[in-house]
Amino acid sequence: MAVITVSRELGSEGEAVARQVAAKMGYRFVAKATIEKVLQQYGLIELDDLYRSAPSLWARLDITNLELVSMLNKVILGIARLDNVVLLGRGGYAALSGYADVLNVRIQAPFAFRMQVVMEREGLDSTAQAEKRVAKSDKARDMFVQGYYGADFNTARQFNLVLDSSVIPAETAVAWIMEAARLLAHRSSAGMLTIQDIVVDPVLADAITQVLESSA
């Protein structure tokens, strides 16, 4: 019984690993589309633009954005409260950093390796295009978690497990994450904050359940 957050860099193939972990463990896989469906029920449809753009100081102070991130946090907490979830991206590790029964995983790789992956996967014509694409994604992710969670996207100590996909093959990464989740589940969390302590608004809980069931 655990919640696993997977933070990944563009081109690290982190999503594929996260999906495999969820499938092998029989966990729900939750990514951008699921979270956005829940947010949309509350009339909040700007998450993707907010996440992909590096917000300026003024944008970070904008009340609409703050309300959006507040709702994002509530949705992430509500999803985590269901347990047995693999949560991909969207600052999940930052939103759930204080919970003893959440395994936070980072999947990354050297910039040049990720450029090559993106170039091949997206059919880009030049390394310059791939470099721009990867650099833009890195900046947006870093600014999002820094601006809204006060966290450094590149700090390894935020994670229980950090994997370099240029060295660690996907099948090994999946096995290690599953083993780490097993060890975490057997660790005593007495006196510590756990996902069982999360209180979710009944209306939001119902919306989350409906979206997850329709996505199953």
Backbone as CSV, one residue per row, in Angstrom:
resi,resn,N_x,N_y,N_z,CA_x,CA_y,CA_z,C_x,C_y,C_z
1,MET,0.854,-1.188,0.000,0.000,0.000,0.000,0.892,1.241,0.000
2,ALA,0.847,2.005,-1.070,1.700,3.184,-1.150,1.222,4.112,-2.252
3,VAL,1.730,5.315,-2.202,1.570,6.265,-3.293,2.964,6.519,-3.845
4,ILE,3.092,6.470,-5.152,4.378,6.682,-5.810,4.260,7.891,-6.719
5,THR,5.094,8.887,-6.504,5.151,10.009,-7.435,6.372,9.813,-8.326
6,VAL,6.201,10.086,-9.601,7.311,9.970,-10.552,7.502,11.320,-11.224
7,SER,8.613,11.948,-10.929,9.006,13.189,-11.591,10.016,12.811,-12.668
8,ARG,9.877,13.370,-13.847,10.803,12.994,-14.904,11.165,14.189,-15.761
9,GLU,12.336,14.095,-16.369,12.773,15.084,-17.334,12.308,14.662,-18.720
10,LEU,12.033,15.635,-19.565,11.642,15.330,-20.932,12.742,14.523,-21.620
11,GLY,12.355,13.410,-22.230,13.322,12.580,-22.924,13.955,11.510,-22.064
12,SER,13.544,11.422,-20.805,14.107,10.400,-19.908,13.301,9.109,-19.938
13,GLU,12.180,9.104,-20.666,11.282,7.947,-20.761,10.652,7.608,-19.412
14,GLY,10.519,8.609,-18.561,9.952,8.402,-17.243,8.491,7.997,-17.255
15,GLU,7.737,8.505,-18.235,6.322,8.139,-18.286,6.147,6.651,-18.573
16,ALA,6.941,6.108,-19.479,6.838,4.689,-19.799,7.131,3.837,-18.574
17,VAL,8.135,4.224,-17.805,8.480,3.490,-16.587,7.346,3.582,-15.574
18,ALA,6.793,4.774,-15.396,5.701,4.963,-14.443,4.487,4.118,-14.813
19,ARG,4.178,4.069,-16.093,3.035,3.254,-16.545,3.274,1.767,-16.274
20,GLN,4.492,1.314,-16.489,4.804,-0.094,-16.253,4.709,-0.431,-14.767
21,VAL,5.182,0.471,-13.918,5.092,0.257,-12.475,3.633,0.124,-12.052
22,ALA,2.799,1.040,-12.531,1.376,1.003,-12.186,0.735,-0.298,-12.652
23,ALA,1.050,-0.715,-13.872,0.455,-1.933,-14.423,0.882,-3.170,-13.636
24,LYS,2.162,-3.272,-13.315,2.671,-4.439,-12.611,2.183,-4.500,-11.165
25,MET,1.968,-3.341,-10.537,1.539,-3.314,-9.144,0.017,-3.275,-9.001
26,GLY,-0.676,-3.115,-10.130,-2.124,-3.007,-10.067,-2.585,-1.693,-9.464
27,TYR,-1.777,-0.650,-9.635,-2.090,0.669,-9.096,-2.782,1.519,-10.162
28,ARG,-3.493,2.535,-9.725,-4.034,3.520,-10.653,-2.880,4.359,-11.197
29,PHE,-2.890,4.630,-12.499,-1.925,5.531,-13.102,-2.606,6.867,-13.328
30,VAL,-2.070,7.909,-12.729,-2.674,9.242,-12.823,-1.661,10.220,-13.407
31,ALA,-2.035,10.850,-14.509,-1.167,11.829,-15.154,-1.962,13.095,-15.463
32,LYS,-1.418,13.887,-16.366,-1.990,15.199,-16.676,-3.467,15.140,-17.042
33,ALA,-3.830,14.243,-17.924,-5.206,14.217,-18.433,-6.214,13.974,-17.316
34,THR,-5.905,13.057,-16.424,-6.826,12.757,-15.319,-6.982,13.943,-14.393
35,ILE,-5.852,14.552,-14.032,-5.901,15.711,-13.134,-6.677,16.854,-13.771
36,GLU,-6.452,17.085,-15.056,-7.132,18.180,-15.733,-8.637,17.936,-15.815
37,LYS,-9.051,16.684,-15.972,-10.487,16.388,-16.002,-11.153,16.758,-14.686
38,VAL,-10.467,16.485,-13.592,-11.012,16.860,-12.285,-11.058,18.378,-12.147
39,LEU,-9.972,19.032,-12.539,-9.927,20.494,-12.456,-11.008,21.150,-13.315
40,GLN,-11.251,20.576,-14.471,-12.236,21.148,-15.385,-13.641,21.127,-14.799
41,GLN,-13.915,20.203,-13.921,-15.224,20.161,-13.282,-15.441,21.372,-12.383
42,TYR,-14.347,22.023,-12.034,-14.428,23.228,-11.213,-14.187,24.482,-12.046
43,GLY,-14.174,24.310,-13.362,-13.995,25.461,-14.239,-12.567,25.915,-14.352
44,LEU,-11.611,25.056,-13.976,-10.205,25.429,-14.042,-9.554,24.660,-15.183
45,ILE,-9.284,25.345,-16.290,-8.785,24.667,-17.488,-7.433,25.214,-17.944
46,GLU,-6.752,25.996,-17.081,-5.528,26.659,-17.502,-4.258,25.959,-17.028
47,LEU,-4.393,24.798,-16.417,-3.233,24.149,-15.807,-2.127,23.883,-16.811
48,ASP,-2.432,23.364,-17.971,-1.400,22.971,-18.911,-0.582,24.172,-19.374
49,ASP,-1.257,25.279,-19.695,-0.544,26.485,-20.104,0.338,26.997,-18.975
50,LEU,-0.190,26.945,-17.747,0.557,27.422,-16.596,1.799,26.580,-16.382
51,TYR,1.656,25.278,-16.506,2.769,24.365,-16.240,3.845,24.457,-17.304
52,ARG,3.450,24.649,-18.556,4.408,24.632,-19.658,5.141,25.959,-19.834
53,SER,4.612,27.031,-19.263,5.274,28.320,-19.389,6.026,28.627,-18.100
54,ALA,7.164,29.260,-18.239,7.930,29.657,-17.061,7.362,30.975,-16.540
55,PRO,6.650,30.969,-15.413,5.962,32.180,-14.973,6.918,33.253,-14.482
56,SER,6.610,34.490,-14.824,7.378,35.611,-14.304,7.000,35.834,-12.848
57,LEU,7.699,36.722,-12.184,7.377,37.039,-10.794,5.937,37.502,-10.672
58,TRP,5.483,38.335,-11.606,4.125,38.859,-11.533,3.104,37.753,-11.742
59,ALA,3.410,36.833,-12.656,2.486,35.724,-12.894,2.351,34.869,-11.642
60,ARG,3.451,34.687,-10.909,3.410,33.878,-9.694,2.509,34.511,-8.635
61,LEU,2.417,35.849,-8.674,1.623,36.554,-7.675,0.173,36.729,-8.111
62,ASP,-0.139,36.312,-9.335,-1.492,36.473,-9.842,-2.459,35.605,-9.051
63,ILE,-3.552,36.183,-8.576,-4.472,35.477,-7.693,-5.105,34.280,-8.381
64,THR,-5.368,34.401,-9.684,-5.963,33.281,-10.414,-5.030,32.083,-10.421
65,ASN,-3.743,32.338,-10.661,-2.777,31.245,-10.661,-2.648,30.616,-9.283
66,LEU,-2.651,31.443,-8.250,-2.549,30.912,-6.896,-3.759,30.046,-6.570
67,GLU,-4.921,30.468,-6.993,-6.121,29.665,-6.767,-6.053,28.362,-7.554
68,LEU,-5.514,28.428,-8.760,-5.391,27.244,-9.590,-4.460,26.222,-8.945
69,VAL,-3.313,26.691,-8.464,-2.366,25.784,-7.828,-2.926,25.246,-6.519
70,SER,-3.671,26.059,-5.800,-4.318,25.584,-4.575,-5.274,24.438,-4.883
71,MET,-6.050,24.582,-5.961,-6.956,23.503,-6.349,-6.175,22.291,-6.840
72,LEU,-5.081,22.513,-7.558,-4.230,21.412,-7.996,-3.748,20.615,-6.788
73,ASN,-3.312,21.306,-5.751,-2.863,20.634,-4.533,-3.972,19.786,-3.937
74,LYS,-5.170,20.336,-3.880,-6.293,19.603,-3.313,-6.599,18.347,-4.116
75,VAL,-6.515,18.463,-5.440,-6.775,17.304,-6.296,-5.709,16.241,-6.077
76,ILE,-4.442,16.650,-6.019,-3.358,15.695,-5.796,-3.517,14.997,-4.453
77,LEU,-3.832,15.758,-3.417,-4.043,15.172,-2.095,-5.229,14.218,-2.109
78,GLY,-6.297,14.614,-2.808,-7.476,13.762,-2.891,-7.203,12.453,-3.603
79,ILE,-6.417,12.521,-4.662,-6.046,11.310,-5.396,-5.145,10.423,-4.538
80,ALA,-4.189,11.049,-3.846,-3.281,10.288,-2.988,-4.041,9.578,-1.867
81,ARG,-5.080,10.219,-1.381,-5.848,9.642,-0.266,-6.474,8.299,-0.646
82,LEU,-6.675,8.066,-1.931,-7.246,6.801,-2.385,-6.257,5.648,-2.243
83,ASP,-4.955,5.973,-2.157,-3.889,4.985,-2.012,-3.723,4.179,-3.304
84,ASN,-2.641,3.411,-3.364,-2.337,2.573,-4.525,-2.391,3.369,-5.835
85,VAL,-1.600,4.426,-5.888,-1.592,5.337,-7.028,-0.161,5.599,-7.474
86,VAL,0.057,5.627,-8.786,1.298,6.150,-9.360,0.940,7.489,-9.991
87,LEU,1.507,8.548,-9.449,1.184,9.910,-9.879,2.350,10.467,-10.686
88,LEU,2.105,10.763,-11.953,3.152,11.244,-12.842,3.151,12.761,-12.924
89,GLY,4.284,13.368,-12.572,4.481,14.798,-12.780,3.566,15.702,-11.995
90,ARG,3.385,16.897,-12.534,2.526,17.932,-11.967,2.918,18.317,-10.538
91,GLY,4.208,18.240,-10.234,4.675,18.652,-8.912,4.173,17.775,-7.789
92,GLY,3.797,16.530,-8.107,3.254,15.643,-7.086,4.192,15.419,-5.926
93,TYR,5.489,15.297,-6.231,6.459,15.062,-5.160,6.534,16.238,-4.192
94,ALA,6.331,17.452,-4.712,6.374,18.636,-3.853,5.101,18.738,-3.017
95,ALA,3.960,18.460,-3.627,2.688,18.536,-2.906,2.593,17.479,-1.810
96,LEU,3.269,16.338,-2.005,3.165,15.220,-1.062,4.468,14.973,-0.306
97,SER,5.328,15.956,-0.262,6.661,15.756,0.303,6.659,15.445,1.798
98,GLY,5.624,15.833,2.502,5.622,15.637,3.954,5.032,14.331,4.422
99,TYR,4.635,13.463,3.499,3.932,12.232,3.872,4.890,11.033,3.874
100,ALA,4.873,10.304,5.004,5.841,9.233,5.224,5.622,8.036,4.324
101,ASP,4.414,7.844,3.827,4.114,6.665,3.016,3.997,6.992,1.531
102,VAL,4.674,8.038,1.103,4.739,8.399,-0.317,6.168,8.208,-0.798
103,LEU,6.337,7.434,-1.868,7.643,7.210,-2.470,7.826,8.196,-3.619
104,ASN,8.809,9.063,-3.500,9.066,10.074,-4.521,10.257,9.657,-5.380
105,VAL,9.998,9.492,-6.673,10.999,8.985,-7.611,11.304,10.044,-8.671
106,ARG,12.579,10.189,-8.996,12.987,11.057,-10.105,13.662,10.207,-11.176
107,ILE,13.233,10.362,-12.406,13.865,9.702,-13.544,14.452,10.785,-14.431
108,GLN,15.746,10.702,-14.656,16.441,11.743,-15.391,17.502,11.130,-16.290
109,ALA,18.163,11.980,-17.046,19.228,11.528,-17.937,20.014,12.756,-18.383
110,PRO,21.236,12.564,-18.857,22.028,13.690,-19.367,21.298,14.420,-20.497
111,PHE,21.571,15.695,-20.618,20.883,16.533,-21.603,21.045,15.986,-23.017
112,ALA,22.253,15.600,-23.381,22.505,15.122,-24.743,21.716,13.853,-25.044
113,PHE,21.622,12.972,-24.064,20.851,11.742,-24.237,19.385,12.067,-24.468
114,ARG,18.862,12.983,-23.687,17.446,13.348,-23.797,17.165,14.060,-25.114
115,MET,18.102,14.866,-25.570,17.949,15.511,-26.873,17.772,14.476,-27.976
116,GLN,18.603,13.433,-27.934,18.543,12.399,-28.959,17.219,11.658,-28.922
117,VAL,16.754,11.350,-27.705,15.471,10.662,-27.556,14.338,11.510,-28.127
118,VAL,14.316,12.795,-27.768,13.261,13.700,-28.235,13.332,13.875,-29.741
119,MET,14.526,13.994,-30.259,14.708,14.178,-31.698,14.143,12.990,-32.475
120,GLU,14.430,11.786,-32.009,13.942,10.582,-32.682,12.447,10.393,-32.474
121,ARG,11.985,10.608,-31.259,10.583,10.363,-30.930,9.653,11.340,-31.633
122,GLU,10.071,12.600,-31.734,9.209,13.626,-32.293,9.526,13.931,-33.752
123,GLY,10.480,13.221,-34.330,10.807,13.409,-35.735,11.337,14.787,-36.055
124,LEU,12.143,15.350,-35.165,12.701,16.687,-35.388,13.834,16.617,-36.401
125,ASP,14.025,17.710,-37.138,14.979,17.724,-38.237,16.405,18.064,-37.817
126,SER,16.576,18.657,-36.637,17.915,19.088,-36.247,18.102,18.981,-34.739
127,THR,19.372,18.900,-34.351,19.685,18.873,-32.922,19.323,20.208,-32.264
128,ALA,19.368,21.275,-33.043,19.022,22.591,-32.496,17.558,22.622,-32.063
129,GLN,16.684,22.013,-32.839,15.271,21.939,-32.469,15.081,21.122,-31.196
130,ALA,15.784,19.999,-31.134,15.676,19.137,-29.960,16.215,19.840,-28.724
131,GLU,17.331,20.539,-28.880,17.926,21.269,-27.762,16.959,22.321,-27.230
132,LYS,16.343,23.063,-28.139,15.384,24.083,-27.739,14.190,23.477,-27.024
133,ARG,13.703,22.357,-27.552,12.535,21.676,-26.965,12.829,21.189,-25.552
134,VAL,13.966,20.561,-25.352,14.325,20.025,-24.038,14.616,21.151,-23.048
135,ALA,15.346,22.165,-23.492,15.683,23.281,-22.612,14.430,24.024,-22.151
136,LYS,13.485,24.206,-23.057,12.238,24.891,-22.712,11.456,24.084,-21.679
137,SER,11.399,22.781,-21.862,10.689,21.925,-20.915,11.354,21.956,-19.542
138,ASP,12.682,21.871,-19.512,13.412,21.901,-18.241,13.136,23.204,-17.489
139,LYS,13.158,24.301,-18.220,12.941,25.603,-17.590,11.532,25.713,-17.036
140,ALA,10.550,25.243,-17.797,9.156,25.337,-17.354,8.920,24.515,-16.097
141,ARG,9.448,23.295,-16.065,9.271,22.426,-14.891,9.933,23.044,-13.672
142,ASP,11.152,23.555,-13.866,11.894,24.152,-12.763,11.163,25.371,-12.208
143,MET,10.702,26.241,-13.088,10.023,27.457,-12.653,8.686,27.154,-11.994
144,PHE,8.005,26.129,-12.467,6.708,25.788,-11.886,6.861,25.349,-10.440
145,VAL,7.723,24.389,-10.178,7.840,23.885,-8.805,8.525,24.901,-7.902
146,GLN,9.415,25.710,-8.463,10.066,26.736,-7.664,9.089,27.863,-7.330
147,GLY,8.330,28.280,-8.327,7.424,29.402,-8.130,6.231,29.084,-7.260
148,TYR,5.714,27.869,-7.336,4.470,27.545,-6.635,4.640,26.638,-5.424
149,TYR,5.799,25.962,-5.352,6.025,25.076,-4.196,7.271,25.449,-3.408
150,GLY,8.054,26.388,-3.933,9.289,26.756,-3.257,10.304,25.638,-3.265
151,ALA,10.228,24.759,-4.261,11.125,23.614,-4.352,12.056,23.769,-5.549
152,ASP,13.229,23.133,-5.447,14.193,23.140,-6.543,14.024,21.848,-7.326
153,PHE,13.627,21.956,-8.570,13.376,20.785,-9.409,14.599,19.884,-9.521
154,ASN,15.791,20.461,-9.350,17.026,19.709,-9.590,17.702,19.197,-8.326
155,THR,17.048,19.314,-7.176,17.646,18.860,-5.923,17.292,17.403,-5.656
156,ALA,18.291,16.563,-5.612,18.080,15.117,-5.483,17.495,14.725,-4.131
157,ARG,17.778,15.487,-3.060,17.339,15.063,-1.729,15.823,15.106,-1.556
158,GLN,15.106,15.677,-2.519,13.644,15.664,-2.453,13.076,14.282,-2.771
159,PHE,13.920,13.404,-3.290,13.453,12.120,-3.806,14.043,10.960,-3.014
160,ASN,13.264,9.903,-2.916,13.745,8.688,-2.265,14.609,7.854,-3.207
161,LEU,14.353,8.008,-4.505,15.051,7.199,-5.500,15.258,8.040,-6.755
162,VAL,16.500,8.143,-7.202,16.833,8.904,-8.409,17.494,7.948,-9.402
163,LEU,16.965,7.877,-10.619,17.442,6.934,-11.619,17.856,7.656,-12.895
164,ASP,18.996,7.259,-13.438,19.491,7.806,-14.702,19.135,6.816,-15.806
165,SER,18.194,7.189,-16.653,17.703,6.254,-17.670,18.689,6.025,-18.805
166,SER,19.766,6.796,-18.859,20.803,6.522,-19.859,21.682,5.360,-19.420
167,VAL,21.595,4.983,-18.146,22.383,3.891,-17.581,21.498,2.735,-17.127
168,ILE,20.366,3.082,-16.491,19.465,2.077,-15.924,18.365,1.764,-16.937
169,PRO,18.293,0.552,-17.468,17.227,0.219,-18.420,15.868,0.224,-17.755
170,ALA,14.824,0.369,-18.561,13.467,0.529,-18.040,13.053,-0.626,-17.146
171,GLU,13.344,-1.858,-17.548,12.908,-3.005,-16.754,13.562,-3.023,-15.372
172,THR,14.828,-2.577,-15.303,15.515,-2.488,-14.013,14.919,-1.373,-13.172
173,ALA,14.647,-0.240,-13.800,14.034,0.879,-13.085,12.698,0.477,-12.487
174,VAL,11.889,-0.226,-13.257,10.580,-0.685,-12.770,10.764,-1.594,-11.558
175,ALA,11.695,-2.542,-11.651,11.936,-3.475,-10.549,12.409,-2.745,-9.300
176,TRP,13.296,-1.777,-9.451,13.812,-1.041,-8.304,12.722,-0.202,-7.643
177,ILE,11.900,0.431,-8.453,10.809,1.245,-7.892,9.832,0.366,-7.123
178,MET,9.497,-0.781,-7.675,8.584,-1.701,-6.996,9.174,-2.200,-5.681
179,GLU,10.464,-2.498,-5.678,11.116,-2.944,-4.451,11.157,-1.822,-3.410
180,ALA,11.442,-0.608,-3.863,11.450,0.540,-2.949,10.071,0.767,-2.344
181,ALA,9.024,0.603,-3.146,7.652,0.751,-2.645,7.339,-0.334,-1.612
182,ARG,7.829,-1.548,-1.862,7.608,-2.644,-0.915,8.290,-2.350,0.424
183,LEU,9.523,-1.872,0.357,10.262,-1.539,1.570,9.584,-0.402,2.336
184,LEU,9.100,0.588,1.594,8.423,1.715,2.228,7.157,1.256,2.944
185,ALA,6.428,0.332,2.321,5.178,-0.152,2.907,5.420,-0.898,4.210
186,HIS,6.608,-1.479,4.367,6.912,-2.239,5.580,7.611,-1.399,6.651
187,ARG,7.899,-0.150,6.322,8.540,0.727,7.288,7.499,1.303,8.239
188,SER,7.828,1.376,9.509,6.894,1.936,10.482,6.742,3.443,10.258
189,SER,5.494,3.898,10.238,5.223,5.339,10.098,4.519,5.877,11.345
190,ALA,4.698,5.187,12.464,4.065,5.596,13.719,4.488,7.007,14.099
191,GLY,3.508,7.835,14.379,3.764,9.208,14.769,4.109,10.135,13.624
192,MET,4.060,9.629,12.395,4.390,10.434,11.226,3.132,10.724,10.417
193,LEU,3.203,11.785,9.628,2.084,12.155,8.763,1.983,11.167,7.612
194,THR,0.785,10.610,7.392,0.575,9.678,6.283,-0.632,10.126,5.461
195,ILE,-0.835,9.461,4.338,-1.946,9.851,3.480,-3.300,9.586,4.144
196,GLN,-3.321,8.736,5.153,-4.566,8.500,5.867,-5.016,9.727,6.650
197,ASP,-4.090,10.665,6.863,-4.412,11.899,7.587,-5.022,12.961,6.672
198,ILE,-5.026,12.716,5.385,-5.567,13.696,4.440,-7.087,13.748,4.537
199,VAL,-7.614,14.933,4.650,-9.061,15.148,4.676,-9.468,15.755,3.338
200,VAL,-10.382,15.100,2.658,-10.798,15.538,1.330,-12.254,15.979,1.357
201,ASP,-12.518,17.116,0.739,-13.897,17.599,0.622,-14.737,16.549,-0.113
202,PRO,-15.917,16.187,0.409,-16.731,15.124,-0.205,-17.071,15.385,-1.668
203,VAL,-17.307,16.631,-2.027,-17.643,16.959,-3.416,-16.437,16.688,-4.327
204,LEU,-15.272,17.101,-3.872,-14.057,16.858,-4.646,-13.766,15.362,-4.713
205,ALA,-13.945,14.660,-3.616,-13.720,13.214,-3.591,-14.618,12.499,-4.589
206,ASP,-15.853,12.945,-4.673,-16.792,12.334,-5.621,-16.364,12.608,-7.060
207,ALA,-15.910,13.825,-7.320,-15.455,14.179,-8.672,-14.239,13.343,-9.067
208,ILE,-13.308,13.165,-8.132,-12.117,12.362,-8.398,-12.510,10.926,-8.701
209,THR,-13.407,10.372,-7.908,-13.847,8.991,-8.111,-14.497,8.821,-9.475
210,GLN,-15.350,9.764,-9.849,-16.026,9.674,-11.143,-15.043,9.721,-12.304
211,VAL,-14.068,10.606,-12.221,-13.081,10.735,-13.292,-12.234,9.478,-13.384
212,LEU,-11.778,8.955,-12.253,-10.963,7.757,-12.258,-11.729,6.548,-12.794
213,GLU,-13.000,6.452,-12.434,-13.806,5.324,-12.915,-14.049,5.427,-14.410
214,SER,-14.260,6.642,-14.902,-14.508,6.816,-16.338,-13.241,6.613,-17.150
215,SER,-12.063,6.751,-16.491,-10.793,6.582,-17.189,-10.277,5.158,-17.124
216,ALA,-10.948,4.338,-16.314,-10.461,2.964,-16.104,-10.668,2.108,-17.354
